[in-house]
Amino acid sequence: MSVLVVTGTSTDVGKTVVTAALAVLAGSLGRTVAVCKPAQTGVGPGEPGDLAEVQRLSGVTGTVELARYPEPLAPDTAARRADLPMLELGAVADAVRFLDAGHDLTLVEGAGGLLVRLGAQGFTLVDVARELDAPVLVVASAGLGTLNHSALTVATLNAAGLSCPGLVVGSWPGEPDLAARCNLADLPEVTGVPLLGRVPAGAGASSRADFVAAAPNWFDVGVLEPFF
């Protein structure tokens, strides 16, 4: 059994599509996969959230969402505004451990960036990863600004004593500009961790068949496989 936490340098960098692609990659290596999304915000009751997208793209059915809040805000703020219970760190860790007991790999997708407060006492994904003794993969944007955001995120993981297998660009443009092209070499240099893959922009609009066929080719499988 293994747990891999997926965070982002910010919101809207492609965490959900990367999580789905990682699930496909693990499945192609013969692993059984589950996915946990501790907190979903900006989605109402009965509406499809991030896990529905992971299911649609990857076919993974072992998914758990622990809390949902209607406003698109940090989970702790959204919980207060909606007068709904906040997540507890222990409940998140217990749910992931339960999933992991029945699967080879459990992916845990965060909300927003690494230090977004998820619930009670202001716990973050750093606390979740520490509680689970799990490595944290970072999803980054492709273009200008990503070097600073990525370096800060990896430095925070290092300071917390957490393992980071590397970075994945969550939305690689079909026609990358100069900054994006330079970032392919600069991201590993400034963060000290490898660039593990690039997910093409628009991949989330693919059919499941096309997504499953293509996803394993987006990653450095040799580096990632030990974490599965």
C-alpha positions in Angstrom: 0.0 0.0 0.0 1.1 3.5 -0.8 -0.1 7.1 -0.5 0.8 9.9 -2.8 -0.4 13.5 -2.0 -1.0 15.8 -5.0 -0.7 19.5 -4.4 -0.4 22.6 -6.6 1.6 25.8 -6.6 -1.8 27.6 -6.7 -5.4 27.0 -7.7 -6.3 26.2 -11.3 -3.0 24.6 -12.2 -4.4 21.2 -13.3 -4.3 19.1 -10.1 -7.5 17.2 -10.9 -6.4 16.2 -14.4 -3.0 15.3 -13.2 -4.5 13.2 -10.4 -6.6 11.4 -13.0 -3.6 10.9 -15.2 -1.6 9.5 -12.3 -4.4 7.1 -11.6 -4.3 5.9 -15.2 -0.5 5.5 -15.1 -0.7 3.5 -11.9 -3.4 1.3 -13.4 -1.3 0.7 -16.5 1.4 -0.6 -14.1 -1.0 -3.1 -12.6 -1.8 -1.1 -9.4 -5.3 -0.7 -7.9 -6.0 2.9 -7.2 -8.2 5.0 -5.0 -8.6 8.8 -4.8 -9.5 11.0 -1.8 -10.5 14.6 -2.1 -10.7 15.8 1.5 -12.4 19.1 0.8 -14.4 20.2 -2.3 -15.4 23.9 -2.5 -17.4 25.9 -5.0 -19.7 23.0 -5.8 -23.3 22.5 -4.6 -25.0 19.4 -3.3 -25.5 16.9 -6.1 -23.3 18.7 -8.5 -20.3 16.9 -10.0 -17.0 17.9 -8.3 -13.4 17.1 -8.9 -13.8 13.4 -8.1 -16.4 13.1 -10.7 -13.9 14.4 -13.3 -11.3 11.9 -12.0 -13.8 9.1 -12.4 -14.8 10.2 -15.9 -11.3 10.4 -17.2 -9.6 7.5 -15.4 -12.4 5.0 -14.7 -11.3 4.8 -11.0 -14.4 4.1 -8.8 -12.8 4.0 -5.4 -13.2 7.7 -4.5 -14.0 9.6 -1.3 -14.9 13.2 -0.7 -15.0 14.1 3.0 -16.5 17.7 2.9 -18.2 19.9 0.4 -18.8 23.7 0.7 -20.8 25.7 -1.8 -18.6 28.9 -2.1 -15.3 28.8 -4.0 -13.1 29.7 -1.1 -10.5 28.1 1.2 -12.2 25.2 2.9 -12.0 26.6 6.4 -13.5 29.9 5.3 -16.1 28.2 3.2 -17.1 26.1 6.1 -17.5 29.0 8.4 -19.5 31.0 5.9 -21.8 28.1 5.2 -22.1 27.2 9.0 -21.0 23.7 8.2 -18.7 21.4 10.2 -15.0 21.9 9.5 -12.8 19.0 8.5 -10.6 17.4 11.2 -7.1 16.2 10.5 -7.6 12.9 12.2 -10.7 12.2 10.1 -8.8 12.9 6.9 -6.0 10.6 7.9 -8.3 7.8 8.9 -10.2 8.0 5.7 -7.1 7.8 3.6 -5.7 4.9 5.6 -9.0 3.0 5.2 -8.8 3.5 1.4 -5.2 2.6 1.3 -5.8 -0.7 3.1 -7.8 -1.9 0.1 -5.7 -0.5 -2.7 -2.1 -0.5 -3.9 -2.1 3.3 -4.3 -4.2 6.1 -2.8 -4.0 9.5 -4.3 -4.9 12.5 -2.1 -5.8 15.7 -4.0 -5.5 18.9 -2.1 -7.4 22.1 -2.5 -5.7 25.1 -4.0 -2.0 25.4 -2.9 0.0 23.6 -0.3 -0.7 25.9 2.6 -4.4 26.4 2.1 -6.2 25.8 5.4 -8.4 22.7 5.1 -10.2 22.7 8.4 -10.1 22.9 12.2 -7.1 24.4 13.8 -6.0 25.6 10.4 -4.4 22.3 9.3 -3.0 22.1 5.8 -2.0 19.5 3.3 1.5 19.6 4.9 -0.1 18.3 8.1 -2.0 15.6 6.1 1.1 14.4 4.4 3.1 14.4 7.7 0.3 12.5 9.5 0.4 9.9 6.7 4.2 9.9 6.2 3.4 10.4 2.5 5.4 12.0 -0.4 3.9 15.1 -2.0 3.9 15.6 -5.8 3.7 19.3 -6.9 1.6 20.4 -9.9 2.9 23.6 -11.5 1.9 26.0 -14.2 4.0 26.2 -17.3 4.6 29.9 -17.8 5.9 33.1 -16.2 5.8 33.1 -12.4 6.0 29.3 -12.0 9.7 29.3 -10.9 9.0 31.4 -7.8 5.7 29.5 -6.9 7.3 26.1 -7.4 10.5 27.0 -5.5 8.4 28.3 -2.5 6.2 25.1 -2.5 9.1 22.7 -2.6 11.1 24.7 0.0 8.1 24.5 2.3 7.9 20.7 1.8 11.7 20.4 2.5 11.3 22.5 5.7 8.5 20.3 6.8 10.7 17.2 6.3 8.5 15.8 3.6 9.6 14.0 0.5 8.8 15.5 -2.9 9.3 13.1 -5.9 9.1 16.0 -8.3 7.0 18.4 -10.4 4.4 17.9 -13.1 3.3 20.8 -15.4 -0.5 20.6 -15.2 -1.3 22.3 -18.5 1.4 22.3 -21.2 0.5 24.6 -24.1 0.4 23.5 -27.6 2.5 26.5 -28.6 4.7 27.2 -25.5 6.1 30.7 -25.2 9.8 31.5 -24.4 9.2 31.5 -20.6 7.5 28.0 -20.7 10.3 26.6 -22.9 13.0 27.9 -20.5 11.1 26.7 -17.5 11.6 23.1 -18.6 15.3 23.4 -17.7 14.9 26.0 -15.0 12.2 24.3 -12.8 14.5 21.4 -11.7 17.3 23.9 -11.2 15.5 26.2 -8.9 13.5 23.6 -7.0 16.1 20.8 -6.7 13.5 18.2 -7.7 12.9 16.6 -11.2 10.3 17.5 -13.7 8.3 14.3 -13.9 5.9 15.1 -16.7 3.8 17.5 -18.7 0.0 17.1 -19.2 -1.1 18.7 -22.5 -3.5 21.7 -22.2 -7.0 20.6 -22.8 -6.4 17.0 -21.9 -9.3 17.2 -19.4 -11.7 17.5 -22.4 -10.7 14.1 -23.8 -12.9 11.0 -23.8 -12.0 8.4 -21.3 -10.6 6.1 -24.0 -8.3 8.8 -25.4 -7.2 9.9 -22.0 -6.4 6.4 -20.8 -4.5 5.7 -24.0 -2.4 8.9 -23.7 -1.8 9.5 -20.0 1.0 7.1 -19.3 3.1 8.8 -22.0 3.0 12.2 -20.2 5.2 11.0 -17.3 8.7 9.8 -16.5 7.5 6.4 -15.4 10.9 5.2 -14.2 11.1 7.9 -11.6 7.4 7.7 -10.5 6.9 4.0 -10.3 8.7 3.5 -6.9 6.1 5.9 -5.4 3.3 3.6 -6.6 
